[in-house]
Amino acid sequence: MLHLDKVSKKYKDRSIALDNVSILIKPKEFVSIVGHSGAGKTTLLKMILAEESPSEGSVFYEKINIHTLKKRQMNDYRRRIGTVFQDFRLLPDKTAYENVAFAMEAAGRTDEEIASDVPHVLELVDLGKKLHSFPYQLSGGEKQRVAIARAIVNQPDVIIADEPTGNLDPVNTYDIIQILKKINDLGTTIILTTHNNGIIEHLDKRVITMQNGKVAHDTHPEVTSASNGPASASMSSQSSANLTRKK
């Protein structure tokens, strides 16, 4: 599904954020990425989200080099990925329902779809009784649940959760991880960054440890040869059709 092929990122000040990183993430995997501050975790996520381009190497999604995509295709690609952040990033003047609905509106979904899907995903994250609550009326854990509902409502293939429990107490941390596991069990690939060793031990899933911009350890490494890797950096017509298909 996602393949980082010998990716390096070097900045103008000569600092190296990523150094020859190769990672293969399969569909429906739950992958945790760990490492100290400055290890390269955030830059790795930016490569996957195409927020930054690699200095060397390529990032492929279903054999498509995502950094060669044109604007419309890039928008379609990003809709395939839901994001959850440590600081929630909710709209303060909108209710839980409206925050989730806004993501659907931005994706061009109909009023009927919104009315059907928003209550469903809020129920999935155990917020069925908080639809009309504003962020200031919610606890930290509840805010993060709204953020997760917003991330999954357009049925993405991948969820990127960047330190989603960093601001939460242990009880809410456990609850958020259980929700992410539930989403993964339903078939969505999860990429989680965390500093919390307790989460890693609880999950018992694949862990990639980043250190000084390199993969220091991978509990389930996937070795890919050039012959088995992406055949081309350009998009085939079939791949383009797959990327732009309506969810």
C-alpha distance (Angstrom), angle and dihedral (degrees) to the residues before:
residue distance angle dihedral
M1 . . .
L2 3.83 . .
H3 3.77 119.8 .
L4 3.79 125.4 178.8
D5 3.79 105.1 -165.3
K6 3.83 115.3 -161.4
V7 3.80 92.2 -40.0
S8 3.80 120.2 -175.1
K9 3.79 129.1 175.4
K10 3.78 120.2 -163.2
Y11 3.80 123.9 175.7
K12 3.77 130.1 -147.5
D13 3.81 91.6 -100.9
R14 3.84 85.8 60.6
S15 3.79 93.1 -111.5
I16 3.80 113.8 144.5
A17 3.79 115.9 -138.3
L18 3.82 96.7 172.0
D19 3.78 126.7 20.5
N20 3.82 119.3 -163.9
V21 3.81 95.8 -40.6
S22 3.81 118.6 -178.1
I23 3.82 119.1 -178.6
L24 3.79 132.5 159.5
I25 3.81 118.1 -160.0
K26 3.78 116.7 -170.4
P27 3.82 126.9 -149.1
K28 3.82 114.7 -81.5
E29 3.81 93.8 15.1
F30 3.81 122.8 140.7
V31 3.81 106.5 -144.5
S32 3.79 126.2 -179.6
I33 3.81 119.3 -159.0
V34 3.79 115.6 -157.8
G35 3.78 136.8 176.4
H36 3.79 142.3 120.1
S37 3.79 122.1 -75.4
G38 3.80 108.4 -70.0
A39 3.81 93.6 23.7
G40 3.81 92.4 119.2
K41 3.82 103.0 -98.5
T42 3.80 96.4 124.3
T43 3.80 93.5 44.9
L44 3.80 89.3 49.9
L45 3.80 90.2 55.7
K46 3.80 91.1 47.2
M47 3.80 88.8 55.3
I48 3.80 91.0 53.0
L49 3.81 91.9 46.4
A50 3.82 90.4 45.7
E51 3.79 90.3 -125.5
E52 3.80 87.5 130.8
S53 3.80 132.0 22.5
P54 3.80 124.0 -129.0
S55 3.77 120.2 -109.7
E56 3.78 87.6 -142.0
G57 3.78 134.2 7.5
S58 3.79 130.7 25.4
V59 3.80 141.6 -94.6
F60 3.80 116.0 -140.8
Y61 3.79 130.9 -165.9
E62 3.80 111.5 -169.0
K63 3.83 89.0 -20.2
I64 3.81 92.0 -50.4
N65 3.80 117.6 123.6
I66 3.79 97.0 -132.1
H67 3.80 93.9 -160.1
T68 3.79 90.5 64.3
L69 3.80 94.5 56.0
K70 3.78 120.9 119.7
K71 3.81 120.0 -126.7
R72 3.80 98.4 -90.4
Q73 3.79 92.7 43.9
M74 3.81 89.7 47.2
N75 3.81 90.2 54.0
D76 3.80 89.5 50.5
Y77 3.80 90.6 49.5
R78 3.79 93.5 50.1
R79 3.79 90.3 52.1
R80 3.79 86.7 61.9
I81 3.81 88.8 62.9
G82 3.80 125.7 64.8
T83 3.80 119.5 -160.2
V84 3.80 131.9 -151.5
F85 3.81 120.1 -171.2
Q86 3.78 135.3 -161.2
D87 3.82 92.4 -119.2
F88 3.85 94.9 48.4
R89 3.84 95.1 -132.2
L90 3.78 94.2 -143.5
L91 3.81 122.4 164.5
P92 3.83 102.8 -107.5
D93 3.81 95.9 -150.6
K94 3.81 94.1 53.3
T95 3.80 129.8 76.7
A96 3.79 123.4 -121.2
Y97 3.81 88.6 -96.3
E98 3.81 92.6 48.7
N99 3.82 93.4 47.4
V100 3.79 90.7 55.9
A101 3.80 93.3 40.2
F102 3.80 89.9 53.2
A103 3.81 90.3 62.5
M104 3.80 89.9 53.0
E105 3.80 92.4 47.2
A106 3.80 89.9 52.5
A107 3.81 88.7 53.4
G108 3.80 91.5 52.9
R109 3.80 97.4 -109.8
T110 3.81 120.1 160.8
D111 3.80 126.0 -107.9
E112 3.79 88.9 -111.8
E113 3.80 92.0 54.4
I114 3.79 91.2 47.7
A115 3.80 93.1 49.7
S116 3.81 89.9 50.2
D117 3.81 102.2 40.1
V118 3.81 105.0 38.5
P119 3.83 97.1 62.9
H120 3.80 88.7 44.2
V121 3.81 96.0 55.7
L122 3.80 92.7 42.3
E123 3.80 87.8 53.3
L124 3.82 88.4 49.4
V125 3.83 89.9 59.2
D126 3.82 91.9 43.8
L127 3.80 96.2 -105.7
G128 3.78 98.6 113.6
K129 3.80 90.6 125.2
K130 3.82 95.0 46.6
L131 3.80 100.4 60.5
H132 3.80 94.2 119.9
S133 3.81 98.3 39.4
F134 3.78 120.0 114.4
P135 3.83 120.5 -133.3
Y136 3.81 92.1 -103.8
Q137 3.80 88.2 59.1
L138 3.82 93.4 53.8
S139 3.79 131.6 81.3
G140 3.80 120.6 -121.3
G141 3.78 91.3 -99.1
E142 3.80 91.7 49.5
K143 3.80 91.5 49.7
Q144 3.79 89.8 53.5
R145 3.79 90.2 50.1
V146 3.80 89.3 54.9
A147 3.81 88.4 50.1
I148 3.80 90.3 52.0
A149 3.81 91.5 48.0
R150 3.79 89.0 51.5
A151 3.81 90.2 50.0
I152 3.80 95.3 51.8
V153 3.81 101.8 36.5
N154 3.82 94.1 91.3
Q155 3.82 90.1 50.4
P156 3.82 99.2 -116.3
D157 3.78 122.2 -168.1
V158 3.81 92.0 -132.7
I159 3.81 135.2 33.8
I160 3.79 117.6 -158.0
A161 3.80 109.9 -161.1
D162 3.81 110.3 -171.2
E163 3.83 108.4 -162.0
P164 3.83 90.8 -39.7
T165 3.81 93.6 173.0
G166 3.81 98.0 42.0
N167 3.82 93.3 108.7
L168 3.80 97.6 37.2
D169 3.80 135.1 96.1
P170 3.83 120.0 -117.7
V171 3.82 95.0 -94.4
N172 3.80 94.0 51.6
T173 3.80 90.4 41.6
Y174 3.80 90.0 57.7
D175 3.81 91.6 47.6
I176 3.82 93.4 50.6
I177 3.80 92.0 49.3
Q178 3.80 90.2 49.7
I179 3.81 89.6 53.5
L180 3.81 91.2 49.9
K181 3.81 89.5 50.0
K182 3.80 89.6 50.8
I183 3.81 90.7 51.7
N184 3.80 90.0 48.7
D185 3.82 90.7 50.1
L186 3.81 87.3 56.0
G187 3.82 89.2 59.6
T188 3.81 106.2 -92.0
T189 3.80 119.1 132.3
I190 3.82 111.7 -122.9
I191 3.81 124.9 -155.5
L192 3.80 110.0 -173.4
T193 3.80 129.0 -176.4
T194 3.78 116.6 -161.7
H195 3.81 145.1 154.6
N196 3.80 91.5 -155.3
N197 3.80 111.8 107.1
G198 3.79 90.3 -171.9
I199 3.79 89.9 63.3
I200 3.79 91.3 51.4
E201 3.80 92.5 50.7
H202 3.81 91.9 46.6
L203 3.79 94.8 49.5
D204 3.81 97.0 48.2
K205 3.81 89.1 -161.4
R206 3.80 135.1 126.4
V207 3.82 114.1 -53.3
I208 3.82 126.3 -163.8
T209 3.79 114.4 -164.7
M210 3.82 116.5 -154.4
Q211 3.80 121.6 -158.0
N212 3.80 127.3 172.0
G213 3.79 91.4 -15.0
K214 3.81 94.5 -52.2
V215 3.78 136.2 99.5
A216 3.79 100.9 -103.8
H217 3.80 95.1 178.1
D218 3.80 138.9 -0.3
T219 3.79 119.0 -170.9
H220 3.81 91.6 -156.6
P221 3.81 106.9 25.4
E222 3.78 118.9 -175.0
V223 3.80 114.8 -149.3
T224 3.80 113.4 -150.8
S225 3.76 124.9 -176.1
A226 3.78 124.9 -150.8
S227 3.79 89.5 -106.6
N228 3.80 92.2 55.6
G229 3.79 96.9 39.8
P230 3.79 130.0 86.0
A231 3.77 109.0 -46.6
S232 3.76 97.4 -147.1
A233 3.77 142.0 12.5
S234 3.80 90.1 -138.4
M235 3.78 124.7 82.3
S236 3.78 118.4 -106.8
S237 3.78 116.5 -142.0
Q238 3.80 89.5 -111.8
S239 3.81 92.6 51.7
S240 3.78 90.4 48.0
A241 3.79 90.5 52.3
N242 3.79 90.8 49.8
L243 3.79 92.4 50.0
T244 3.77 94.8 49.5
R245 3.79 97.3 42.2
K246 3.78 114.9 124.8
K247 3.75 114.4 -103.6
